[in-house]
């Protein structure tokens, strides 16, 4: 009996560091920036109330490029932080909201629509964007560089610096 208690104690002592590490890993994961996805109408309301541009991400559960973008681009700390601070973000499932997909002429996925704070369409991007390209687009929109620059010229100028 004494041997059994000693063995149980040893097993628990050996498992304790793993439990502590697992818990602190979860704590860190919970503290990482996340994109605050909202419904279409909530994103429009947030954009207007906070005077932020709006990003609408049109997606479907079967879209592999959408999943890749969620996993790689939106999980990127820099992208998630930038979106969290500077944009109202809406996640639109095209299967569930077909009328919205039609309204925004969504014919391929993913499709990103950028709207100004008043909900007026500015531009769209069809297809996957990795984190680096996404950051460039987000900065271009958020800083209103489009008011005085063509995107290609702005991007070349920015990358030269």
Buried (B, 14 or more C-beta within 10 A) or exposed (E): EEEEEEEEEEEEEEEEEEEEEEEEEEEEEEEEBBBBBBEBEBBBBBBBEEEBBBBBBBBBEEBEBBBEBBEBBBBBEEBBBBBEEBBBBBBBBBEEBEEBBEEBEBEEBBBBBBBBBEBEBEEBBEEBBEBEEBBBBBBBBBEEBBEEBEBEEBBEEEEEE
